[in-house]
Amino acid sequence: MKLQRKNRLRALSLGAVAVSGALALTACGSDDNGGSSGSSTSSASANASSIKCDNAKGQLLADGSSAQKNAIDAWVKSFSQACGVQINYKGSGSGAGVTAFTQGQVAFAGSDSALKPEEVTASKKVCSGGQGIDLPMVGGAIAIGYNVPGVDNLVLDAPTLAKIFDSKITNWNDAAIKKLNPSATLPNLKIQAFHRSDESGTTDNLTKYLIATTPSNWKYSGGKAWQAKGGQSAPQSAGVAQQVKQTSGAIGYFELSYVSDGIKAASIDTGASAPVAPSTESATADIAAAKVVGTGSDLSLQLDYKTKAEGAYPISLVTYEIVCDKGNKADTLPATKAFLRYIASEDGQKVLSTIDYAPVPDEIITKVRTTVEGLS
């Protein structure tokens, strides 16, 4: 199974490299390459044949969530093949993406956190007669990736995870970790905890999980910026994953598609009958219980971080594409609308499960499709 996944990821990455060379814009580029970007040639061709371009043309610049970067790369390959539109998605992080959007620098942004009220207000300056809205397009598990020699099936729970990232547990043979892993041979090895250096929706979702499940051990307010003391930092999901991969004793967090050779992902003890490993299926089980809390055209969701449902992975995220409901720029609206229509379509959502992401539940993605058609 690992060999099959490795071969698949290699093929996907080669596909992404090929298309990125063709689509790169002179002034912009991504510094965040993940482990499973792109899609197979056959699936790209099949998807391309069903994409409605509807006068889409020119170039689109977008930025934001690095968690969804591998999904965007796969979608861009199919869409650009069908419509000839060049899309450059920088993947600089959710915070950078929202800022770029509210400053009118991008056609759309990706964020793993919904817009805050002040960000909605700021968006009205660039959305003439409208405002920025959140459209959930990508689901996924936030993997707790680790690199501990001789430990293949690590189990952690919320209190232990909080203490690790808050520098309260500093060695891999700590009694709390031993209790959760009685059959593992845990080394006398210093824990090297890595977090995001940039403002990140992945950080926001991880800390929301810790606040919801173990507030006595995580006494921070949360948000996109890392607040705990200690540890080491790296930019974007790919940066954290790279540090974990090359550092013995390391632990970090990133979207599941960034787990690759040299990194293993911990299972989480949620209180269910068995610990839950991050996967497309376990993230889908959690996201299926999400509730729409946005109003009007906004479809922001509330996730259940405290789930104890069997097979549901609690540290999940949903990435939103943020776009103007009204007042989109005339020269980019056709391409923006066509691209969002494609990624919300049945074909677009099918791509996600092949590259370790979770499709958005049917009830929610149906509302997204309706909203996309009404963009103006």
Helices and strands as residue ranges (DSSP letters): H 2-23, H 41-48, E 59-64, H 69-83, E 86-89, H 94-102, E 108-111, H 117-123, E 132-147, E 155-156, H 158-165, H 175-180, E 192-196, H 201-213, E 232-234, H 236-246, E 250-255, G 256-258, E 264-265, E 267-268, H 280-287, E 291-292, E 301-302, E 316-324, H 333-344, H 346-353, H 362-373
